[in-house]
């Protein structure tokens, strides 16, 4: 009787071993099971290299895109878009305030990772920098003295003098329309130059002009020409081959689809300006 019992005991042990082997089979090659998850969760090396913070360069004097409110806090459409992008990327946004004249040089020397200041997405800039998709769309307007109605069409800009920030896309547009450009530090200074009769006009963003007249009540100047067929697309500028633009574009696409960009536009302009 002892031998059959031993046989049954050994047989049961073999069956148990086989069952364990059968249960373990699906995870016998764990790398094939975890590689997909790891690939999906893999962090972008360029984002990881930022160490949790992305820094933006901005003017801080270009209302309503980048300016200081009554409490002194840096606010504006571009500021909130930059903060929303950073949040989507799991980062904290920081800002460095730089005059427009030196903002691209500061980007190139690594003082910040991106410019958030209504950078027009031109072909010339595309050759020098990484440019994101647009997060605002507008058009140029010409501002003159209130009693000056001599500019009624783009052709009227030719031969006139315009006040513009050095290196700005608006200055380039003014020159493209045949005007001579005199440089001033910023938008408010350009309007002052117009009011004082030192120049004939200044060219700028229709949205910036709308906000300027709403907040200042200026009656010395007015918008005399809207160039609505010359669409202007603005976005972020980064150093060439930064490795960040794909992630930023993905974040902007999410902010577009979830309505965040529309909400920010409504806050500052009463409408969605992102498309």
Wavefront OBJ file of the C-alpha trace (Angstrom):
o trace
v 0.000 0.000 0.000
v 2.913 2.360 0.590
v 4.025 2.453 -3.022
v 0.667 3.564 -4.478
v 0.463 6.337 -1.858
v 3.938 7.587 -2.803
v 2.940 7.538 -6.466
v -0.167 9.585 -5.796
v 1.832 12.096 -3.740
v 4.419 12.545 -6.462
v 1.680 12.793 -9.086
v -0.096 15.535 -7.140
v 3.158 17.452 -6.795
v 3.741 17.288 -10.537
v 0.197 18.486 -11.221
v 0.664 21.417 -8.836
v 3.944 22.348 -10.506
v 2.302 22.213 -13.923
v -0.538 24.433 -12.694
v 1.899 27.007 -11.324
v 3.798 26.993 -14.596
v 0.547 27.426 -16.513
v -0.512 30.426 -14.357
v 2.885 32.058 -14.694
v 2.983 31.773 -18.482
v 1.273 35.109 -19.373
v 3.946 37.093 -17.505
v 6.840 34.944 -18.585
v 7.990 37.797 -20.863
v 7.165 40.889 -18.775
v 9.107 43.231 -21.042
v 6.614 42.707 -23.864
v 3.770 43.641 -21.501
v 5.295 46.713 -19.856
v 7.072 48.235 -22.842
v 3.849 49.675 -24.306
v 2.877 51.308 -21.025
v 6.376 52.606 -20.491
v 6.444 54.038 -24.005
v 3.139 55.801 -23.447
v 4.263 57.257 -20.128
v 7.771 58.100 -21.255
v 8.547 61.742 -20.518
v 9.763 64.062 -23.247
v 13.531 64.464 -22.639
v 13.390 68.144 -23.630
v 10.598 68.754 -21.114
v 12.407 66.755 -18.410
v 15.544 68.824 -18.991
v 13.657 71.966 -17.929
v 13.610 70.730 -14.346
v 9.940 71.543 -13.775
v 10.016 75.179 -14.938
v 9.623 76.809 -18.340
v 10.682 80.430 -18.608
v 9.096 82.904 -21.009
v 10.424 86.246 -22.174
v 7.838 89.036 -22.436
v 7.658 92.824 -22.522
v 5.260 93.423 -19.649
v 4.251 96.722 -21.274
v 2.049 95.558 -24.165
v -1.540 95.601 -22.944
v -3.673 93.509 -23.087
v -1.200 90.810 -24.059
v 1.532 91.337 -21.464
v 1.248 94.074 -18.826
v 0.936 94.826 -15.105
v -2.454 95.272 -13.479
v -3.211 97.811 -10.744
v -1.700 95.542 -8.099
v 1.524 95.241 -10.086
v 0.922 91.625 -11.099
v 2.059 90.550 -14.573
v -1.083 89.625 -16.510
v -2.414 89.520 -20.053
v -3.627 87.221 -22.803
v -0.157 85.906 -23.697
v 0.713 85.471 -20.034
v -2.339 83.319 -19.345
v -1.819 81.270 -22.516
v 1.799 80.634 -21.488
v 0.702 79.607 -17.992
v -1.939 77.261 -19.418
v 0.608 75.639 -21.764
v 3.032 75.162 -18.876
v 0.290 73.534 -16.808
v -0.547 71.105 -19.627
v 3.121 70.132 -19.755
v 3.311 69.621 -15.985
v 5.575 72.649 -15.609
v 5.579 75.966 -13.767
v 5.717 79.131 -15.883
v 8.178 81.898 -15.015
v 8.579 85.208 -16.838
v 11.492 87.519 -17.627
v 10.595 91.039 -18.738
v 12.668 92.355 -21.632
v 12.148 95.265 -24.019
v 11.103 94.099 -27.473
v 14.312 95.445 -29.014
v 16.396 92.892 -27.139
v 13.943 90.051 -26.683
v 15.192 87.778 -29.481
v 18.828 88.306 -28.518
v 17.917 87.315 -24.957
v 16.213 84.168 -26.284
v 19.286 83.246 -28.301
v 21.572 83.620 -25.266
v 19.354 81.319 -23.220
v 17.863 83.827 -20.782
v 14.518 82.052 -21.264
v 13.032 79.169 -23.214
v 10.376 80.934 -25.283
v 8.991 84.356 -26.136
v 5.347 84.942 -25.166
v 4.671 88.374 -26.628
v 2.478 88.218 -29.734
v 5.307 87.082 -31.984
v 4.118 87.149 -35.586
v 4.765 83.809 -37.280
v 6.611 85.001 -40.376
v 8.636 82.983 -42.881
v 11.738 84.984 -41.951
v 11.391 84.074 -38.277
v 10.612 80.467 -39.159
v 14.064 80.265 -40.718
v 15.715 81.481 -37.503
v 13.574 80.077 -34.701
v 11.212 77.297 -33.722
v 7.708 78.759 -33.967
v 4.619 77.280 -32.376
v 1.183 77.094 -33.913
v -0.787 80.349 -33.648
v -2.709 81.139 -30.479
v -4.005 84.522 -31.666
v -5.137 85.883 -35.017
v -5.606 89.564 -35.817
v -4.866 92.243 -38.440
v -3.071 95.625 -38.604
v -4.610 99.040 -38.042
v -3.174 102.489 -38.717
v -3.531 105.156 -36.010
v -3.339 108.862 -36.813
v -4.193 112.149 -35.113
v -7.941 112.525 -34.635
v -8.154 115.403 -37.102
v -6.146 113.549 -39.763
v -8.180 111.535 -42.249
v -5.569 111.462 -44.989
v -5.032 107.696 -44.632
v -8.025 105.815 -46.015
v -6.302 102.971 -47.867
v -3.028 101.030 -47.732
v -1.777 103.041 -50.724
v -2.012 106.196 -48.577
v 0.699 104.891 -46.228
v 3.358 105.183 -48.923
v 5.714 108.098 -48.361
v 4.477 108.761 -44.825
v 6.387 108.351 -41.543
v 5.471 105.767 -38.938
v 6.547 105.306 -35.303
v 7.310 101.665 -34.450
v 9.224 99.567 -31.919
v 12.660 98.552 -33.236
v 12.676 95.107 -34.793
v 8.897 94.703 -34.621
v 6.822 93.028 -37.316
v 4.666 96.171 -37.440
v 7.668 98.247 -38.458
v 8.447 95.747 -41.203
v 4.843 95.931 -42.387
v 4.897 99.733 -42.385
v 8.044 99.671 -44.508
v 6.414 97.104 -46.759
v 3.550 99.520 -47.298
v 6.095 102.171 -48.378
v 6.406 104.199 -45.166
v 9.552 105.442 -43.432
v 9.930 104.145 -39.878
v 11.137 106.042 -36.824
v 11.842 103.836 -33.826
v 10.327 104.304 -30.369
v 10.461 102.009 -27.308
v 6.877 100.690 -27.385
v 3.238 101.010 -28.384
v 2.307 103.829 -25.994
v 5.324 105.867 -27.145
v 4.322 105.347 -30.770
v 0.819 106.692 -30.121
v 2.343 109.667 -28.266
v 4.559 110.398 -31.281
v 1.444 110.428 -33.459
v -0.459 112.713 -31.049
v 2.471 115.145 -30.959
v 2.663 115.258 -34.750
v 6.195 113.854 -34.870
v 5.068 111.094 -37.238
v 2.077 110.579 -39.520
v 0.843 107.279 -38.103
v 1.656 104.116 -36.215
v 0.759 100.591 -37.239
v -0.227 97.963 -34.691
v -2.490 95.069 -33.782
v -6.230 95.758 -34.021
v -6.738 94.044 -30.656
v -4.039 96.115 -28.958
v -5.588 99.286 -30.377
v -9.051 98.238 -29.192
v -7.753 97.731 -25.665
v -5.749 100.963 -25.746
v -8.760 103.150 -26.533
v -10.974 101.243 -24.116
v -8.580 101.727 -21.204
v -7.140 105.188 -21.922
v -10.025 107.125 -23.408
v -7.525 108.828 -25.719
v -9.233 111.334 -28.024
v -6.100 112.864 -29.528
v -5.679 109.917 -31.920
v -7.926 107.416 -33.656
v -7.884 104.291 -35.806
v -8.135 105.593 -39.339
v -7.525 102.378 -41.311
v -8.242 98.691 -40.673
v -6.316 96.325 -42.945
v -8.568 93.326 -42.376
v -7.351 91.305 -45.358
v -3.793 91.158 -43.969
v -4.227 88.461 -41.330
v -1.556 88.275 -38.666
v -0.877 84.998 -36.819
v 0.959 85.061 -33.478
v 2.513 82.342 -31.360
v 5.558 81.386 -29.287
v 9.138 81.706 -30.552
v 11.859 79.339 -29.302
v 15.500 78.734 -30.141
v 16.022 76.720 -33.300
v 16.003 72.955 -32.621
v 14.849 73.536 -29.052
v 13.078 70.176 -28.954
v 10.120 71.847 -27.204
v 7.874 72.998 -30.030
v 6.106 69.651 -30.589
v 5.095 69.410 -26.936
v 3.995 73.056 -26.877
v 1.903 72.557 -30.011
v 0.247 69.511 -28.448
v -0.573 71.580 -25.364
v -2.010 74.385 -27.523
v -4.165 71.861 -29.410
v -5.569 70.593 -26.102
v -6.227 74.146 -24.913
v -8.039 74.816 -28.172
v -10.198 71.707 -27.953
v -11.087 72.057 -24.262
v -12.108 75.704 -24.680
v -9.357 77.241 -22.562
v -8.039 79.524 -25.315
v -11.569 80.715 -26.027
v -12.105 81.479 -22.324
v -8.895 83.512 -22.102
v -9.860 85.418 -25.246
v -13.305 86.154 -23.827
v -11.701 87.490 -20.653
v -9.510 90.039 -22.418
v -11.366 90.758 -25.670
v -14.912 89.515 -25.298
v -14.316 86.920 -28.016
v -12.150 83.977 -29.016
v -9.084 85.344 -30.844
v -7.289 82.018 -31.228
v -8.654 81.240 -34.712
l 1 2 3 4 5 6 7 8 9 10 11 12 13 14 15 16 17 18 19 20 21 22 23 24 25 26 27 28 29 30 31 32 33 34 35 36 37 38 39 40 41 42 43 44 45 46 47 48 49 50 51 52 53 54 55 56 57 58 59 60 61 62 63 64 65 66 67 68 69 70 71 72 73 74 75 76 77 78 79 80 81 82 83 84 85 86 87 88 89 90 91 92 93 94 95 96 97 98 99 100 101 102 103 104 105 106 107 108 109 110 111 112 113 114 115 116 117 118 119 120 121 122 123 124 125 126 127 128 129 130 131 132 133 134 135 136 137 138 139 140 141 142 143 144 145 146 147 148 149 150 151 152 153 154 155 156 157 158 159 160 161 162 163 164 165 166 167 168 169 170 171 172 173 174 175 176 177 178 179 180 181 182 183 184 185 186 187 188 189 190 191 192 193 194 195 196 197 198 199 200 201 202 203 204 205 206 207 208 209 210 211 212 213 214 215 216 217 218 219 220 221 222 223 224 225 226 227 228 229 230 231 232 233 234 235 236 237 238 239 240 241 242 243 244 245 246 247 248 249 250 251 252 253 254 255 256 257 258 259 260 261 262 263 264 265 266 267 268 269 270 271 272 273 274 275
